C-alpha cells in the first residue's frame, strides 16, 4: 500500500468515518522543504 496524501486522509476521515475520532488540526500544514 502506498503512502496517501493529507488531502486523501482528510477526505476519507470526514466522508467515510475511517478515522474516529479525527482531528484535522493535528495534520501538519505543507512546508517548503527547500529552505
mmCIF file as gemmi writes it, N, C-alpha and C atoms, coordinates in Angstrom:
data_model
loop_
_atom_site.group_PDB
_atom_site.id
_atom_site.type_symbol
_atom_site.label_atom_id
_atom_site.label_alt_id
_atom_site.label_comp_id
_atom_site.label_asym_id
_atom_site.label_entity_id
_atom_site.label_seq_id
_atom_site.pdbx_PDB_ins_code
_atom_site.Cartn_x
_atom_site.Cartn_y
_atom_site.Cartn_z
_atom_site.occupancy
_atom_site.B_iso_or_equiv
_atom_site.pdbx_formal_charge
_atom_site.auth_seq_id
_atom_site.auth_asym_id
_atom_site.pdbx_PDB_model_num
ATOM 1 N N . UNK Axp A 1 ? 0.839 -1.173 0 1 0 ? 1 A 1
ATOM 2 C CA . UNK Axp A 1 ? 0 0 0 1 0 ? 1 A 1
ATOM 3 C C . UNK Axp A 1 ? 0.886 1.239 0 1 0 ? 1 A 1
ATOM 4 N N . UNK Axp A 2 ? 0.53 2.199 -0.824 1 0 ? 2 A 1
ATOM 5 C CA . UNK Axp A 2 ? 1.32 3.424 -0.917 1 0 ? 2 A 1
ATOM 6 C C . UNK Axp A 2 ? 0.929 4.433 0.162 1 0 ? 2 A 1
ATOM 7 N N . UNK Axp A 3 ? 1.781 5.42 0.339 1 0 ? 3 A 1
ATOM 8 C CA . UNK Axp A 3 ? 1.514 6.492 1.295 1 0 ? 3 A 1
ATOM 9 C C . UNK Axp A 3 ? 0.465 7.413 0.69 1 0 ? 3 A 1
ATOM 10 N N . UNK Axp A 4 ? -0.539 7.763 1.465 1 0 ? 4 A 1
ATOM 11 C CA . UNK Axp A 4 ? -1.618 8.618 0.973 1 0 ? 4 A 1
ATOM 12 C C . UNK Axp A 4 ? -1.367 10.069 1.351 1 0 ? 4 A 1
ATOM 13 N N . UNK Axp A 5 ? -1.876 10.981 0.533 1 0 ? 5 A 1
ATOM 14 C CA . UNK Axp A 5 ? -1.705 12.409 0.791 1 0 ? 5 A 1
ATOM 15 C C . UNK Axp A 5 ? -2.595 12.863 1.943 1 0 ? 5 A 1
ATOM 16 N N . UNK Axp A 6 ? -2.229 14.004 2.537 1 0 ? 6 A 1
ATOM 17 C CA . UNK Axp A 6 ? -3.036 14.573 3.622 1 0 ? 6 A 1
ATOM 18 C C . UNK Axp A 6 ? -4.461 14.845 3.163 1 0 ? 6 A 1
ATOM 19 N N . UNK Axp A 7 ? -4.595 15.304 1.919 1 0 ? 7 A 1
ATOM 20 C CA . UNK Axp A 7 ? -5.924 15.605 1.375 1 0 ? 7 A 1
ATOM 21 C C . UNK Axp A 7 ? -6.793 14.345 1.339 1 0 ? 7 A 1
ATOM 22 N N . UNK Axp A 8 ? -6.216 13.222 0.896 1 0 ? 8 A 1
ATOM 23 C CA . UNK Axp A 8 ? -6.954 11.956 0.825 1 0 ? 8 A 1
ATOM 24 C C . UNK Axp A 8 ? -7.352 11.492 2.224 1 0 ? 8 A 1
ATOM 25 N N . UNK Axp A 9 ? -6.421 11.595 3.172 1 0 ? 9 A 1
ATOM 26 C CA . UNK Axp A 9 ? -6.695 11.164 4.545 1 0 ? 9 A 1
ATOM 27 C C . UNK Axp A 9 ? -7.827 11.984 5.144 1 0 ? 9 A 1
ATOM 28 N N . UNK Axp A 10 ? -7.768 13.319 4.973 1 0 ? 10 A 1
ATOM 29 C CA . UNK Axp A 10 ? -8.84 14.183 5.491 1 0 ? 10 A 1
ATOM 30 C C . UNK Axp A 10 ? -10.19 13.823 4.882 1 0 ? 10 A 1
ATOM 31 N N . UNK Axp A 11 ? -10.208 13.625 3.552 1 0 ? 11 A 1
ATOM 32 C CA . UNK Axp A 11 ? -11.469 13.324 2.865 1 0 ? 11 A 1
ATOM 33 C C . UNK Axp A 11 ? -12.063 12.005 3.335 1 0 ? 11 A 1
ATOM 34 N N . UNK Axp A 12 ? -11.243 10.971 3.45 1 0 ? 12 A 1
ATOM 35 C CA . UNK Axp A 12 ? -11.738 9.675 3.9 1 0 ? 12 A 1
ATOM 36 C C . UNK Axp A 12 ? -12.225 9.74 5.347 1 0 ? 12 A 1
ATOM 37 N N . UNK Axp A 13 ? -11.516 10.493 6.181 1 0 ? 13 A 1
ATOM 38 C CA . UNK Axp A 13 ? -11.912 10.617 7.583 1 0 ? 13 A 1
ATOM 39 C C . UNK Axp A 13 ? -13.257 11.317 7.709 1 0 ? 13 A 1
ATOM 40 N N . UNK Axp A 14 ? -13.442 12.386 6.942 1 0 ? 14 A 1
ATOM 41 C CA . UNK Axp A 14 ? -14.679 13.164 7.036 1 0 ? 14 A 1
ATOM 42 C C . UNK Axp A 14 ? -15.841 12.455 6.341 1 0 ? 14 A 1
ATOM 43 N N . UNK Axp A 15 ? -15.634 11.994 5.108 1 0 ? 15 A 1
ATOM 44 C CA . UNK Axp A 15 ? -16.729 11.426 4.318 1 0 ? 15 A 1
ATOM 45 C C . UNK Axp A 15 ? -17.094 10.002 4.724 1 0 ? 15 A 1
ATOM 46 N N . UNK Axp A 16 ? -16.112 9.217 5.139 1 0 ? 16 A 1
ATOM 47 C CA . UNK Axp A 16 ? -16.359 7.798 5.388 1 0 ? 16 A 1
ATOM 48 C C . UNK Axp A 16 ? -16.113 7.362 6.828 1 0 ? 16 A 1
ATOM 49 N N . UNK Axp A 17 ? -15.713 8.301 7.681 1 0 ? 17 A 1
ATOM 50 C CA . UNK Axp A 17 ? -15.505 7.971 9.087 1 0 ? 17 A 1
ATOM 51 C C . UNK Axp A 17 ? -14.414 6.942 9.32 1 0 ? 17 A 1
ATOM 52 N N . UNK Axp A 18 ? -13.38 6.949 8.457 1 0 ? 18 A 1
ATOM 53 C CA . UNK Axp A 18 ? -12.316 5.945 8.574 1 0 ? 18 A 1
ATOM 54 C C . UNK Axp A 18 ? -11.448 6.139 9.813 1 0 ? 18 A 1
ATOM 55 N N . UNK Axp A 19 ? -11.372 7.373 10.303 1 0 ? 19 A 1
ATOM 56 C CA . UNK Axp A 19 ? -10.565 7.657 11.491 1 0 ? 19 A 1
ATOM 57 C C . UNK Axp A 19 ? -11.484 8.308 12.517 1 0 ? 19 A 1
ATOM 58 N N . UNK Axp A 20 ? -11.71 7.642 13.611 1 0 ? 20 A 1
ATOM 59 C CA . UNK Axp A 20 ? -12.558 8.181 14.679 1 0 ? 20 A 1
ATOM 60 C C . UNK Axp A 20 ? -11.845 8.08 16.003 1 0 ? 20 A 1
ATOM 61 N N . UNK Axp A 21 ? -11.691 9.116 16.761 1 0 ? 21 A 1
ATOM 62 C CA . UNK Axp A 21 ? -12.016 10.499 16.387 1 0 ? 21 A 1
ATOM 63 C C . UNK Axp A 21 ? -10.915 11.084 15.502 1 0 ? 21 A 1
ATOM 64 N N . UNK Axp A 22 ? -11.307 11.924 14.55 1 0 ? 22 A 1
ATOM 65 C CA . UNK Axp A 22 ? -10.363 12.568 13.636 1 0 ? 22 A 1
ATOM 66 C C . UNK Axp A 22 ? -10.218 14.028 14.017 1 0 ? 22 A 1
ATOM 67 N N . UNK Axp A 23 ? -8.989 14.487 14.156 1 0 ? 23 A 1
ATOM 68 C CA . UNK Axp A 23 ? -8.724 15.888 14.49 1 0 ? 23 A 1
ATOM 69 C C . UNK Axp A 23 ? -7.884 16.507 13.378 1 0 ? 23 A 1
ATOM 70 N N . UNK Axp A 24 ? -8.496 17.257 12.476 1 0 ? 24 A 1
ATOM 71 C CA . UNK Axp A 24 ? -7.752 17.822 11.35 1 0 ? 24 A 1
ATOM 72 C C . UNK Axp A 24 ? -6.672 18.809 11.769 1 0 ? 24 A 1
ATOM 73 N N . UNK Axp A 25 ? -6.751 19.335 12.982 1 0 ? 25 A 1
ATOM 74 C CA . UNK Axp A 25 ? -5.742 20.297 13.43 1 0 ? 25 A 1
ATOM 75 C C . UNK Axp A 25 ? -4.417 19.62 13.748 1 0 ? 25 A 1
ATOM 76 N N . UNK Axp A 26 ? -4.396 18.307 13.878 1 0 ? 26 A 1
ATOM 77 C CA . UNK Axp A 26 ? -3.148 17.605 14.154 1 0 ? 26 A 1
ATOM 78 C C . UNK Axp A 26 ? -2.382 17.272 12.879 1 0 ? 26 A 1
ATOM 79 N N . UNK Axp A 27 ? -2.979 17.52 11.729 1 0 ? 27 A 1
ATOM 80 C CA . UNK Axp A 27 ? -2.307 17.276 10.461 1 0 ? 27 A 1
ATOM 81 C C . UNK Axp A 27 ? -1.435 18.483 10.16 1 0 ? 27 A 1
ATOM 82 N N . UNK Axp A 28 ? -0.153 18.243 9.886 1 0 ? 28 A 1
ATOM 83 C CA . UNK Axp A 28 ? 0.765 19.348 9.629 1 0 ? 28 A 1
ATOM 84 C C . UNK Axp A 28 ? 0.448 20.012 8.3 1 0 ? 28 A 1
ATOM 85 N N . UNK Axp A 29 ? 0.619 21.318 8.267 1 0 ? 29 A 1
ATOM 86 C CA . UNK Axp A 29 ? 0.443 22.065 7.025 1 0 ? 29 A 1
ATOM 87 C C . UNK Axp A 29 ? 1.652 21.81 6.126 1 0 ? 29 A 1
ATOM 88 N N . UNK Axp A 30 ? 1.476 22.07 4.858 1 0 ? 30 A 1
ATOM 89 C CA . UNK Axp A 30 ? 2.538 21.876 3.89 1 0 ? 30 A 1
ATOM 90 C C . UNK Axp A 30 ? 3.699 22.829 4.149 1 0 ? 30 A 1
ATOM 91 N N . UNK Axp A 31 ? 4.91 22.344 4.013 1 0 ? 31 A 1
ATOM 92 C CA . UNK Axp A 31 ? 6.082 23.195 4.203 1 0 ? 31 A 1
ATOM 93 C C . UNK Axp A 31 ? 6.981 23.118 2.981 1 0 ? 31 A 1
ATOM 94 N N . UNK Axp A 32 ? 7.757 24.16 2.781 1 0 ? 32 A 1
ATOM 95 C CA . UNK Axp A 32 ? 8.726 24.185 1.695 1 0 ? 32 A 1
ATOM 96 C C . UNK Axp A 32 ? 9.995 23.504 2.189 1 0 ? 32 A 1
ATOM 97 N N . UNK Axp A 33 ? 10.314 22.357 1.626 1 0 ? 33 A 1
ATOM 98 C CA . UNK Axp A 33 ? 11.445 21.577 2.112 1 0 ? 33 A 1
ATOM 99 C C . UNK Axp A 33 ? 12.78 22.048 1.541 1 0 ? 33 A 1
ATOM 100 N N . UNK Axp A 34 ? 12.751 23.06 0.686 1 0 ? 34 A 1
ATOM 101 C CA . UNK Axp A 34 ? 13.995 23.535 0.079 1 0 ? 34 A 1
ATOM 102 C C . UNK Axp A 34 ? 14.589 24.728 0.814 1 0 ? 34 A 1
ATOM 103 N N . UNK Axp A 35 ? 14.092 25.018 1.982 1 0 ? 35 A 1
ATOM 104 C CA . UNK Axp A 35 ? 14.703 26.094 2.734 1 0 ? 35 A 1
ATOM 105 C C . UNK Axp A 35 ? 13.714 27.041 3.22 1 0 ? 35 A 1
